[in-house]
């Protein structure tokens, strides 16, 4: 949560969570080709420096439609689950979503 009590989320898909987290942790250079990694790194550092904490929520299975389980080994299934989670989070009050499409129209990146 941020200082205003707003829950801050970044929702992403990954086959290898440790590698993804490492990308965010090590994305210090403005010359890095990974804009999202730099942006999330900046958010993480600022949050931790202000005394905040970070937690991970990991989905190991996802059910869709008529209770069909998605095969998360497929990138298309992971992306579908990720995008659905982003849309759901964006529709809830008291949540700020860090995913780039949440910032469209606000003059951000």
C-alpha positions in Angstrom: 0.0 0.0 0.0 1.1 3.5 -0.6 1.0 6.4 1.9 -2.6 7.1 1.0 -3.7 3.5 1.8 -4.0 2.7 -1.9 -3.0 -0.9 -2.8 -0.4 -0.8 -5.5 -0.2 -3.8 -7.9 1.9 -4.9 -10.8 0.6 -7.9 -12.5 2.9 -9.9 -14.8 3.3 -13.4 -16.2 6.5 -15.4 -16.1 7.8 -18.9 -16.5 10.7 -18.1 -14.2 9.7 -15.9 -11.3 13.2 -15.6 -9.8 14.6 -14.3 -13.2 11.7 -11.8 -13.5 12.3 -10.5 -10.0 16.0 -10.2 -10.7 15.3 -8.1 -13.8 13.3 -5.6 -11.6 15.9 -5.6 -8.9 18.9 -5.0 -11.2 17.3 -2.5 -13.7 19.2 0.5 -12.4 20.5 1.9 -15.7 18.5 4.4 -17.7 20.3 2.8 -20.7 18.7 -0.6 -20.0 16.5 -1.7 -22.9 13.8 -2.8 -20.6 11.6 0.2 -19.9 9.1 -1.8 -17.8 11.9 -3.2 -15.6 13.4 0.3 -15.0 9.9 1.7 -14.2 9.1 -1.2 -11.8 12.6 -0.9 -10.2 12.0 2.7 -9.5 8.6 2.0 -7.9 10.1 -0.8 -5.8 13.0 1.3 -4.6 10.9 4.3 -3.7 8.4 2.1 -1.9 11.0 0.3 0.1 12.9 3.5 0.9 9.7 5.0 2.4 9.4 2.0 4.7 7.0 -0.1 2.7 7.1 -3.8 2.1 6.5 -6.0 -1.0 4.7 -9.2 -1.3 4.1 -11.6 -4.2 0.9 -13.4 -5.1 1.5 -16.3 -7.4 -1.2 -18.1 -9.4 -0.3 -21.7 -10.1 -3.6 -22.4 -11.8 -6.3 -20.4 -13.5 -9.8 -21.4 -14.4 -11.6 -19.7 -17.3 -15.0 -19.7 -18.8 -16.9 -22.9 -18.0 -14.4 -23.8 -15.3 -11.8 -24.8 -17.8 -8.2 -24.8 -16.4 -5.8 -22.9 -18.5 -2.5 -24.6 -19.4 -0.1 -22.0 -17.9 2.8 -23.6 -19.8 1.4 -21.8 -22.9 2.4 -18.1 -23.1 -1.0 -17.3 -24.6 -2.7 -18.8 -21.5 -0.4 -16.8 -19.2 -1.0 -13.6 -21.1 -4.8 -14.2 -21.1 -4.7 -14.7 -17.3 -2.4 -11.7 -16.8 -4.7 -9.4 -18.9 -7.8 -10.6 -17.1 -6.2 -9.9 -13.7 -5.2 -6.4 -14.8 -8.7 -5.6 -16.0 -10.2 -6.9 -12.8 -7.8 -4.9 -10.6 -8.4 -1.8 -12.7 -12.1 -2.1 -12.1 -11.8 -2.0 -8.3 -11.5 1.1 -6.2 -8.6 1.6 -3.8 -6.1 -0.1 -6.2 -3.5 1.5 -8.4 -2.3 -0.8 -11.2 1.3 -0.2 -12.4 0.8 -2.0 -15.7 1.4 0.3 -18.6 -2.1 0.3 -20.1 -3.4 1.6 -16.7 -1.4 4.8 -17.5 -2.6 5.5 -21.0 -4.2 8.9 -21.3 -2.4 10.3 -18.3 0.7 11.6 -20.0 2.9 8.8 -18.8 5.4 6.7 -20.7 
